[in-house]
Amino acid sequence: MTYKAVAFDMDGTLLNNQREILPETVAVIEKVKQKGIKVILVTGRHHSVIYPYYHQLQLDTPAICCNGTYLYDFTKQVYFDARPLSKTQAKVLLGLVNQYKIHTLLYTDQFMTYELLDDHLEGLFKWVDSLPKSLQPEIKKVDSFIDVIDQSKEVFKFATSSHDIPALKAFSQAVEAQGEFECEWSWINRADVALKGNSKGNGLANWAKHEGIPLAQIVAFGDSYNDLSMLKEAGLGVAMGNADDAIKAQADRVIGDNNRPSIAEELTRLFL
């Protein structure tokens, strides 16, 4: 098979545990791009916290953001093909967040927002502070998510988390029982909630249609449960060695973990 594009999940896949792209990976991706292969980032992240890596890799493709909720063109600084939550749906989710006492970030068309700081956010802010000022995303503290919902043009996603795993699971079950929402687990204690039908797999299919590239000619790399739809849609689904066994079992190939140059080695084998 001749592959024309490579899609990367970010956290736990393209990024190591220090939120960095290994230099070996950067070098090989540049060689792959020079051969005319499209490189695309497919992530649960908001576009503002994708941009530093987009800039580092000098990409020209749109990013698939918030688990397929929208595509973002960094060149034009616009989002498109978006399937956001309605304000009513966002308020239903906020009610469930409060009921189950789950921490959340609210992703809008402009910002990531939060009411309360938690340990995950503290780690994110350390990464933000390590960036050059020109690349630092703005993550806004707000007094009221209700105000954010009312004042924002679009609400894309709730990024929920809790160290009380039973509470988070009960919350996710209550969310899915509504029948309107997609709950995608990005880690054992983190679940992203967006409009039903939004997934990385559907986002990748949408992007492929725009580009005129058959899904069979795309390689996808991932490590988590929210990557499964993408790994199945792609012509070749590659799971990282740090993925759970259930994810590895559904991938076409398994490579080394994200802290080693596993992706660079696989790209070299496939393309160079």
N, C-alpha and C positions, 0 to 999 in steps of 0.2 A: 504493500500500500504506500502511495505517495501522500504524505501529510502536508497540508498547506497552512495549518495554524496550530498554535500551542496555547492552551488555557491553563492558568495557574490560580488555584486558591492561594491565599497569602499566609495567614497565621497558621503555623504548624506545618506548612508546606514550602512555599517560596522563602519564608522567613525562618530564621533559626530562633532559638529560645530567647535571644537578646533583641528580637525584632529587627534583625539585619538580614540583608541578602548577602550570602557568602560571595567573596570576590571571584571565586571560580565560576559561580553561577552567572554573575554579571558578565564576565568575559565570554562565556559560551553563548549566552543569550544574544550578545552583540553579533557574534558570528552567525547565529541562526537567522537573525534579522537581515543580515547582509545577503543571505541566500534567498530572500524574498518570503520567508515564513512570517506570518502574522503572529504577534505575541499579544495576549490579552489577559488582563487581571479580572478574576471572577471571585467576588468576596462578599462577606456580610458587612463590610465596612462602609461608612459614609464616604462620599467622594473626597471630602476635605482631608481625610486621613489616608487616602490612597495616594494623593498627589506627590508626596515626597519620594515614593518609590517609582511612580510614573516618570517623574523628573530624572531620577537616578538612572533608569533604564532607557531614557530618551524614547519613549513609546509614542506612536501616533494613532493608536487605536483607541476607541472609547472603552471605558471600564464598565463592567457589569457590577452594579452596586446593590447593597442591601439584599443579598441573596436573590438577585434577579428582579427586584422591584423597579429599577430604572437603569438606563444606560446614561453615561455621562461623557460628553465630548469636552476634553480639557482644552483643546485648541480654541473652541468657540465659547467655552465656559457655559454650556447649557446642558440640561438633562433632556432626555427624550424617551419615547416608548415607556412612559411611567405608568404604573398601576398603584397609585397611592391609596391610603385609607381615607374614607370619608370622615368628616369631623364627628359625625355620630358614632361611627365605628371606633374611632380613636378614643372617644369618651367612654364607650363600653369597655374597652381594654383597660383604660385608666382605672375604672371602677374595680376591675378584677385585680389589677396590680395592688390597689389599696386594700382590697378585701383580704388578699393572701399575704400582704406585707412583703412584697417582692421589690427588690431594687430595680430601677429601670433608667435607661437613657432614652430620650425621645429624639428621633432623627427627622428633621424637616428638610425642605428643599434648600435651606441655607446652612443650617448648623446641626451639630450634635448638642443636645441640651441635657442638663441634669439638675435635680433639686438637692440631692445629698451625695457627698463624697463616699466612695467605698474603696476597698483595697485594689480592685481591678482598675478603677479610675486613677488611683495614685500611681500605679505602674505606667498607665498611659501618659500621665502628665510628665513623668520622668523622661519618657521617650520624646515627648513634644519639646521639653526643655533642652534636649540634646541636639535638636535640629537647628540649622541656621534660621534666623528670624524670618527670612523670606519664605521659608517652607513650613513654618509652624501653623498648624490648623487652629482655628478658634473653637474651643469647646466651652459653651456658655452655661454658667450657673444661672438658674432662673428661680423665681419665687413660687411660681405656680405653673404646672403643666397644663392646666385648663386654659390659662392665658395663652400659652404657646400654641395649643390646638386652635383656639379662636383666632389668633393673629397670623398664623402661618398660612402661606399659600397651599403647601402640601405637607402632609404627614406621611412619611414613608415606612417607618419601622419603630417598634419598641424593642430595645435590646435589654432583656431582663436577666437577672442573675440572683443567686442566693446560695449561701452555704448551708441552708436548710433544704437539702435535696428533696425530701418528701413534700415540703411545701411547694417547691418549684414544680415538681411533677404534678401535684394536685392543681396548681395554677394552669399548667399547660393542658391538662385534661379539660379543665373548665373552659379554656380558650377554644380548644378544638370542638368542644360540644356546641359552641355557638354556630358552627357550620360556615362561618364567613372568613375564617383566618387560617393562616399557615403557621405552624410552630416548628421552627427548624433549630435543632440542637447543635451549637457550635463547640460546645465543651460540656463536660460532665455537670457543671453548675451554671451554664449559660444557655438561654434559649431565646432566639429571635422570633418576633411575632410580626407578621405582615399580612397583606391581603391574600386570601386563599388562591392558590395557583401560581403565586410568585415563588420561584425556586431557581437555584443556579442552573439546573438543567433546562428549564424553560427560557431563562435569560440567555444561555448559550445558544439555544435553538433560534431565538429571535435575532441575536447578533449574526449567526451564520446565514440566516435568510437575507439580512441586509447586505452581507458581504458576497453572497452568491457562492458560499463554500459549503459543500455537503458535510453534514455532521460526521460522516464516515472518514473524512479527511482531517479531523481535528484530534489532537492528543490532549487529554486533560489530566492534571495532577491534583490530588487532594488527600486529605487526611481525616476528615471528620464526617459526621452523619449528614451535615448540610451539604456535603460534597457528593453524596451518593447519586443524586439525580444527574449531576454533571458527568460523573464517571460512567454512568450507564448510557447517557446520550452520545458521548464522544465515541469516535471510532476506536480509540485506544484509551482506556481508563487506567491510570497509574496511581496506585496507593503508596503512600509513604510508609516506611518501616515503623514509624511511631504511631500509626493508625491502629485502632482497635481491630481485633481479629475479624469481627463481623464486617468491617469495611474492606479489609484485605480480601476476604472471601468473595466479595462481589466485584472486585477489580480484575482487569485483564492481566495486570502485572504488578508486582510489589518490588519496590527498590529500598535503599537504605533510608535512614532517618533524616530529619530536617537539619540536624546539626553537623552533618557531613556533606561533602560535595556530591550527594547522590543524584540530584537533578542535573548537575553539569555532566556527570558520567552518562546518564540516560539520554540527554540531548545529544551528546557526542555520538553515542551509539546509533541514535535514530537519524541524525541529520548530517554529521560531519565525517 
